[in-house]
Amino acid sequence: MLKGIRSRLIVYITLMLLLIVLLLEGIFIVAVHSYYLGSAMESLNSRATYSATFFNKYLESYNLKERARYILENLSSEENSMVEVLSPDGKVIINSFGFSSGEQVTTPDVKEALLRGKGSFQSIKPVNGERILAVSAALTERGSTIGLLRYSVSAEPLYAVIIKIALNAAIVGLLVIGFGFILSLLIAKRIVGPIQQLTGVAKEMATGNFAVRAARPYDDEIGTLAVTLNYMSDEIMKSEKLKYDFISSVTHELRTPLTSIKGWGETLLVGDLSDKQETLQGLEVMTGETDRLIGLVEDLLDFSKFQAGEIRIVRQPYDLRGLLEDLLLQFRYRGQTKQIRLYADLTGQPLPVDGDFNRLKQVFVNVLDNAFKFTPAGGEIRLTAELRGEVIKVTVTDNGEGIPAEDLKQLGNKFFKGRSRQSGSGLGLAICKEIIELHDGQLRIESEFTVGTSVIIELPRYEVEQHLPPST
């Protein structure tokens, strides 16, 4: 089994080279075979045709035996082919050695020449112990065939040359395959090496060592993967830092009310319960701190549900304006106690939404609570709601301490609390953002440090044909 990329690359490249070499060598050997045998056959064909034409023209009055004798006597001393004169039935009358064997020749060239005046034959298998090339041409008298002139030559020397060339080509092909194999090793190493390095970095990260970095050897896909891996490591480190800061912050936030509750509990246990004012003060502090604890725990529970994808919103149409008016009544009392002015600018038109009443109330309570938390005494908060086409826009603006630009980019991310020393889990805005997005809306924050902050919530308008009941 080829489990590694390196092994597969080597095998695939070698197989590809082998197939290419076999294909090219096959074409080359066929071309060499055709060239050598074709050239020999063409030479035989031209000589046989020329000789037969000559003898038919100038020896027309000679009978077959006389022509045979004349042909034998006038053969060139450089003729290396076997020249035979055959009778119409294929028997050898005379050959270039001067013998008259009477042997009957039945090769295809003889049969074809008797039918068409000329024929050729190339044997693939040995005939009488050897492969031959033969061309026969008709000897005629007054248009009738009286015999055949046959030229033949052994093809064994040609095949010997072809085999030698094929062997040399095979040796060259093996050298090419060997060179290709070595080249495939180098290529596989260049490709697999960086992947192995990235694998090692990924294993280190899997053990929790996010400080390790992947080298970028080339500006290609592997280089891009290395950059992405390093970016992932940086983001994980940032997330881990935020998580640890969050744990530290939540631990502190939980410890503070618990300390107050425990302290007042002990005070009430060992103190004089007849002092009604002190007892009421202790119970009031314990109740307030308990509410803080409940709020923190609810934030944690909501966040865990959002992370697990278990939050389900139950939508129903209602007028958002009613919800906002109820919240104004609730927070105006808080504004009086903290000496903060709360202004409202709500449109007179209905604000129809299709949403989860309790979840949207959770969002606006959280946003208003933050505004009061970060606005000093004597400040002001403004709540505006308007209908812009198909979008309902609700804005909560304060003139509190504002948010630094570097914190503003991360505000609303999970675990991020910013530099504020105010109490809280740092999850409120992240949860609000998730709720608004589940309603197909968006939440964004605009702020200027030391000037103030605006939280803008946009929700899609719900199209209705009849009057919506106000929210309660």
C-alpha positions in Angstrom: 0.0 0.0 0.0 1.3 3.4 -1.0 0.4 5.5 2.0 2.8 8.4 1.6 2.7 11.2 -0.9 6.4 10.7 -1.5 5.9 7.0 -2.5 3.0 7.8 -4.7 4.9 10.6 -6.5 7.8 8.4 -7.1 5.7 5.6 -8.5 3.5 7.8 -10.6 6.4 9.7 -12.1 8.3 6.5 -12.8 5.2 4.9 -14.4 4.6 7.9 -16.5 8.2 7.9 -17.8 8.0 4.2 -18.4 4.8 4.6 -20.5 6.3 7.5 -22.4 9.5 5.6 -23.1 7.7 2.5 -24.2 5.4 4.5 -26.5 8.3 6.5 -28.1 10.5 3.4 -28.5 7.6 1.5 -30.1 7.1 4.4 -32.6 10.8 4.6 -33.2 11.2 0.8 -33.8 8.3 0.8 -36.2 9.8 3.8 -38.0 13.2 2.0 -38.3 11.6 -1.2 -39.4 9.6 0.6 -42.1 12.6 2.6 -43.2 15.0 -0.3 -43.7 12.6 -2.9 -45.1 10.8 -0.2 -47.1 14.0 1.0 -48.7 15.1 -2.6 -49.5 11.7 -3.4 -51.0 11.6 -0.2 -53.0 15.1 -1.0 -54.4 14.0 -4.5 -55.4 10.8 -3.2 -56.9 12.6 -0.6 -59.1 15.2 -3.1 -60.3 12.7 -5.8 -61.1 10.3 -3.4 -62.9 13.2 -1.8 -64.9 14.7 -5.2 -65.9 11.4 -6.7 -66.9 10.4 -3.7 -69.0 13.8 -3.7 -70.7 13.7 -7.4 -71.5 10.1 -7.3 -72.7 11.0 -4.5 -75.1 14.3 -5.7 -76.5 14.0 -9.5 -76.3 10.5 -9.8 -77.6 11.5 -12.4 -80.2 13.3 -14.6 -77.7 11.6 -17.5 -76.1 11.7 -18.0 -72.3 14.8 -20.1 -72.1 16.7 -17.8 -74.4 15.7 -14.8 -72.3 16.7 -16.6 -69.2 20.2 -17.3 -70.6 20.5 -13.7 -71.8 19.5 -12.4 -68.4 22.0 -14.7 -66.6 24.8 -13.7 -68.9 24.1 -9.9 -68.5 23.7 -9.8 -64.7 25.8 -7.1 -63.1 28.7 -8.4 -61.0 27.5 -6.0 -58.2 24.1 -7.6 -58.1 23.6 -9.0 -54.5 20.0 -10.2 -55.0 18.9 -13.7 -56.0 17.6 -13.3 -59.6 15.4 -16.1 -60.9 13.5 -16.7 -64.1 10.3 -18.7 -63.5 8.0 -20.6 -65.8 4.3 -19.6 -65.7 3.7 -22.5 -63.3 6.3 -21.1 -60.9 9.1 -23.5 -61.6 12.7 -22.2 -61.5 14.2 -22.2 -65.1 17.4 -20.6 -64.1 18.8 -18.5 -61.2 21.7 -16.1 -60.8 23.9 -19.1 -59.8 23.3 -20.7 -63.2 21.2 -23.6 -61.8 17.9 -24.9 -63.1 16.5 -26.7 -60.1 12.9 -27.0 -61.3 11.7 -26.1 -57.8 8.3 -24.6 -57.7 8.0 -21.2 -56.0 4.6 -20.5 -54.6 5.2 -17.3 -52.6 2.5 -14.5 -52.8 4.6 -12.3 -55.1 4.6 -15.0 -57.8 0.8 -15.5 -57.6 0.2 -11.8 -57.7 2.6 -11.2 -60.7 0.8 -13.9 -62.7 -2.5 -12.1 -62.1 -1.5 -8.4 -62.2 1.9 -8.4 -63.9 3.9 -7.5 -60.7 3.9 -8.7 -57.1 5.9 -8.2 -53.9 6.3 -10.3 -50.8 7.9 -9.6 -47.4 8.0 -12.6 -45.0 7.6 -12.0 -41.3 8.3 -15.7 -40.5 11.3 -17.5 -42.0 10.9 -19.1 -45.3 13.3 -22.1 -45.8 15.2 -20.9 -42.7 15.3 -17.1 -43.3 13.1 -14.1 -43.8 13.1 -12.8 -47.4 12.0 -9.8 -49.5 10.9 -10.7 -53.0 9.5 -8.9 -56.1 8.3 -10.7 -59.2 7.5 -9.1 -62.6 5.9 -10.7 -65.7 7.9 -11.5 -68.8 5.5 -11.0 -71.7 5.3 -11.8 -75.4 2.6 -10.1 -77.5 0.7 -9.2 -74.3 0.8 -12.8 -72.9 2.8 -13.8 -69.8 5.4 -16.4 -70.8 7.3 -16.4 -67.5 8.4 -14.3 -64.4 11.5 -12.4 -63.5 11.9 -12.6 -59.7 14.3 -10.6 -57.5 14.7 -11.8 -53.8 17.0 -10.9 -51.0 17.5 -12.1 -47.4 16.0 -9.8 -44.8 18.1 -11.3 -42.0 20.9 -8.7 -42.1 18.2 -6.0 -42.1 16.5 -7.5 -39.0 19.9 -7.8 -37.4 20.5 -4.1 -37.8 16.9 -3.3 -36.6 17.4 -5.5 -33.5 20.7 -3.8 -32.7 19.1 -0.4 -33.0 16.2 -1.6 -30.8 18.6 -2.8 -28.1 20.4 0.5 -28.2 17.1 2.3 -27.9 16.1 0.1 -25.0 19.4 0.9 -23.2 18.8 4.6 -23.7 15.2 4.1 -22.5 16.4 2.4 -19.3 18.8 5.3 -18.7 16.0 7.8 -19.2 13.8 5.8 -16.7 16.7 5.6 -14.2 17.3 9.4 -14.6 13.6 10.0 -14.2 13.5 7.9 -11.0 16.3 9.9 -9.5 14.6 13.1 -10.6 11.3 11.9 -9.0 13.1 11.3 -5.7 14.4 14.9 -5.7 11.0 16.3 -6.7 9.2 14.2 -4.1 11.6 15.4 -1.5 11.1 19.1 -2.5 7.3 18.7 -2.3 7.0 16.4 0.7 9.7 18.1 2.8 7.7 21.3 3.5 4.5 19.2 4.1 6.4 17.1 6.7 7.6 20.3 8.3 4.0 21.7 8.4 2.8 18.4 9.9 5.4 18.7 12.6 4.3 22.2 13.4 0.6 21.1 13.5 1.5 18.3 15.9 3.3 20.8 18.1 0.2 23.1 18.0 -2.0 20.1 18.9 0.0 19.7 22.1 -0.7 23.3 23.0 2.6 24.9 21.8 1.2 27.8 19.8 4.5 29.7 19.8 5.9 27.4 17.1 6.0 28.9 13.6 5.9 27.2 10.2 8.5 28.3 7.7 7.4 29.6 4.3 9.8 27.9 1.8 8.1 28.8 -1.4 5.5 31.4 -2.5 3.0 28.7 -3.6 0.1 26.7 -2.1 2.3 25.2 0.6 3.6 28.7 1.4 0.0 29.9 1.7 -0.8 26.9 4.0 2.2 27.8 6.2 1.0 31.4 6.5 -2.6 30.2 7.2 -1.3 27.9 9.9 0.7 30.7 11.5 -2.4 33.0 11.3 -4.5 30.2 12.9 -1.9 29.9 15.7 -2.0 33.7 16.3 -5.8 33.7 16.5 -5.8 30.7 18.9 -3.3 32.4 21.1 -5.4 35.6 21.1 -8.5 33.5 21.9 -6.7 31.7 24.6 -5.6 34.9 26.2 -9.1 36.3 26.0 -10.4 33.1 27.6 -7.9 33.2 30.4 -8.6 36.9 31.0 -12.3 36.1 31.0 -11.9 33.3 33.5 -9.8 35.6 35.7 -12.4 38.4 35.4 -15.4 36.1 36.0 -13.6 34.6 39.0 -13.2 38.0 40.4 -16.8 39.0 39.6 -18.1 35.9 41.4 -15.8 36.2 44.4 -16.7 39.9 45.1 -20.5 39.3 45.7 -19.8 36.0 47.5 -17.4 37.8 49.8 -20.0 40.5 50.5 -22.8 37.9 51.1 -20.5 35.8 53.4 -19.4 38.9 55.3 -22.9 40.2 55.9 -24.1 36.7 56.7 -21.5 36.3 59.4 -22.2 39.8 60.7 -25.9 39.0 61.0 -25.2 35.6 62.7 -22.9 37.1 65.4 -24.6 40.5 65.5 -27.6 41.8 67.3 -30.7 40.9 65.2 -32.7 43.4 67.2 -30.9 46.2 65.3 -33.5 46.4 62.5 -31.7 49.0 60.5 -28.4 47.0 60.4 -30.3 43.8 59.6 -32.2 45.4 56.7 -29.0 46.9 55.4 -27.3 43.5 55.4 -30.2 41.8 53.7 -30.4 44.6 51.1 -26.7 44.1 50.3 -27.0 40.3 50.2 -30.1 40.6 47.9 -28.2 43.0 45.5 -25.1 40.8 45.4 -27.3 37.7 44.8 -28.9 39.5 41.9 -25.4 40.2 40.5 -24.5 36.5 40.9 -27.7 35.4 39.1 -27.0 37.8 36.3 -23.5 36.4 35.8 -24.7 32.9 35.9 -27.4 33.6 33.4 -24.9 35.2 31.1 -22.7 32.1 31.3 -25.7 29.8 30.7 -26.9 31.8 27.7 -23.4 31.9 26.3 -22.9 28.1 26.7 -26.2 27.6 24.9 -25.3 29.9 22.0 -21.9 28.1 21.7 -23.7 24.7 21.6 -26.3 26.0 19.1 -29.1 25.2 21.5 -30.7 28.6 21.7 -34.1 28.7 19.9 -36.1 31.8 19.4 -39.8 31.8 19.3 -41.0 34.4 16.9 -44.3 36.2 17.0 -45.4 39.5 15.5 -45.7 42.5 17.9 -45.1 46.2 18.1 -41.5 46.9 19.3 -42.6 50.4 20.4 -44.5 49.0 23.3 -41.5 47.1 24.6 -39.3 50.2 24.4 -41.9 52.3 26.3 -42.0 49.8 29.1 -38.2 49.8 29.4 -38.2 53.6 29.5 -40.5 53.5 32.5 -38.3 50.9 34.2 -35.0 52.8 33.6 -36.2 56.3 34.3 -36.4 55.4 38.0 -32.8 54.2 37.8 -31.8 57.4 36.1 -33.3 59.4 39.0 -31.4 57.5 41.6 -28.1 57.8 39.7 -28.8 61.5 38.6 -28.7 60.5 34.9 -31.2 62.0 32.5 -32.9 59.6 30.1 -34.4 61.0 27.0 -36.6 59.2 24.4 -37.4 60.0 20.8 -39.8 57.2 19.6 -41.6 57.5 16.3 -45.4 57.7 16.5 -45.7 54.9 13.9 -45.9 51.2 14.9 -42.6 49.3 14.8 -43.7 45.9 13.7 -41.2 43.1 14.2 -41.4 39.3 14.1 -39.3 38.2 17.0 -38.8 36.6 20.4 -40.2 39.2 22.9 -38.1 38.0 25.9 -34.9 37.7 23.9 -35.2 41.2 22.4 -36.1 42.5 25.8 -32.9 40.9 27.1 -30.9 42.8 24.4 -32.4 46.2 25.1 -32.1 45.8 28.9 -28.4 44.8 28.5 -27.7 47.8 26.2 -29.5 50.3 28.5 -27.8 48.8 31.6 -24.4 49.2 30.0 -25.3 52.8 29.1 -26.2 53.6 32.7 -23.1 51.6 34.0 -20.6 53.7 32.0 -22.3 57.1 32.2 -21.3 59.3 35.2 -23.7 61.2 37.4 -25.0 64.3 35.6 -24.7 62.6 32.2 -27.5 61.8 29.8 -28.7 58.8 27.7 -30.9 59.1 24.6 -33.1 56.3 23.2 -34.3 56.8 19.7 -36.4 54.5 17.5 -37.3 55.1 13.9 -38.6 53.3 10.8 -36.3 53.6 7.8 -38.0 51.8 4.8 -37.9 48.1 5.6 -35.6 48.5 8.6 -36.4 49.4 12.2 -33.4 51.3 13.7 -33.0 51.6 17.5 -30.1 53.7 18.9 -29.0 54.0 22.5 -26.5 56.9 22.9 -24.7 58.1 26.1 -22.1 60.7 26.9 -20.1 58.4 29.2 -16.5 57.4 29.2 -16.5 56.0 25.6 -14.4 53.2 24.3 -10.8 53.3 23.0 -10.4 52.7 19.3 -8.2 49.6 19.8 -10.9 48.0 22.1 -13.8 49.0 19.8 -12.8 46.5 17.1 -13.1 43.6 19.5 -16.1 44.7 21.5 -18.8 42.2 21.1 -16.4 39.3 20.7 -16.7 36.5 23.2 -14.6 36.8 26.4 -13.6 40.4 25.5 -14.3 42.8 28.3 -12.1 45.7 27.4 -10.2 47.9 29.8 -13.2 49.0 31.9 -13.1 48.2 35.6 -16.9 48.0 35.8 -18.3 44.7 36.9 -19.6 42.3 34.3 -18.8 39.0 32.6 -17.8 40.5 29.2 -20.4 38.2 27.5 -23.4 40.6 27.5 -22.7 42.2 24.1 -21.6 39.0 22.5 -24.9 37.4 23.5 -26.9 40.4 22.3 -25.1 40.3 19.0 -26.0 36.6 18.6 -29.7 37.3 19.5 -30.0 40.2 16.9 -28.3 38.1 14.2 -30.8 35.3 14.9 -33.5 37.9 14.2 -31.8 38.6 10.8 -30.6 42.0 12.1 -27.4 43.6 13.0 -25.8 45.3 16.1 -23.0 47.7 15.8 -21.2 50.1 18.1 -19.9 53.6 17.5 -17.8 55.3 20.1 -15.3 58.0 20.8 -13.1 57.8 23.8 -14.1 60.3 26.6 -17.0 61.5 24.4 -19.6 58.7 24.4 -21.0 55.6 22.8 -23.8 54.7 20.5 -25.2 51.2 20.2 -27.2 50.8 17.0 -29.6 47.9 16.5 -31.3 47.3 13.2 -34.1 44.8 12.7 -36.2 43.9 9.6 -39.6 45.4 9.6 -42.5 42.9 9.6 -45.1 43.4 6.9 -48.6 43.2 8.3 -52.0 44.0 6.9 -53.8 44.4 10.2 -53.0 46.3 13.4 -50.5 44.7 15.6 -51.3 44.2 19.3 -48.9 46.2 21.5 -46.3 44.2 23.4 -46.9 43.7 27.1 
